[in-house]
Amino acid sequence: MHISETVLGRKAEEGLIRELADAIGSVCGGQFRRLVAVDLIGIPPHRRGIGGAPSGQAAPSVTLSPREAAYQHPKVPDAPARLIAAITDAVAGVLGEEVREQVTVGLPAVPEGRSGVGGQVA
């Protein structure tokens, strides 16, 4: 997650990490929650712009990078729409409803055979 560092603090950081993992687990199944890694990347306010101008808004931008099959699993119908909604709800739940309209979620997919763990294609 890329976000203005002005909104980050221990409470927000812990809440975002927990709630984002919970959000993905709520859509994909609880067994996937333990696989969720969350990186909070704080951006100084003068380095965040919206509409061509510097912005002091939180502007949370969340990007998931699972394998492509995760978006097409038969046990998870409408996975992309459900993930976008669950992630947006999680961020707004931690940071407040006023950020809901600022939350962007990207769901690029990693094609099969294009990722690995421990030096092995997974």
MOZI-V52380 format. One record per helix or strand of 2 or more residues. SS is the DSSP state (H for helix, E for strand). FROM is the first residue (numbers start at 0). TO is the last residue. If there is no record, write none. Layout:
BEGIN
ss->(SS SS)
from->(FROM FROM)
to->(TO TO)
END
This chain:
BEGIN
ss->(E H H H E H E E E H H H E E E)
from->(1 4 9 29 40 44 48 52 60 67 78 96 103 115 119)
to->(3 6 27 32 42 46 49 53 63 71 94 101 106 116 120)
END
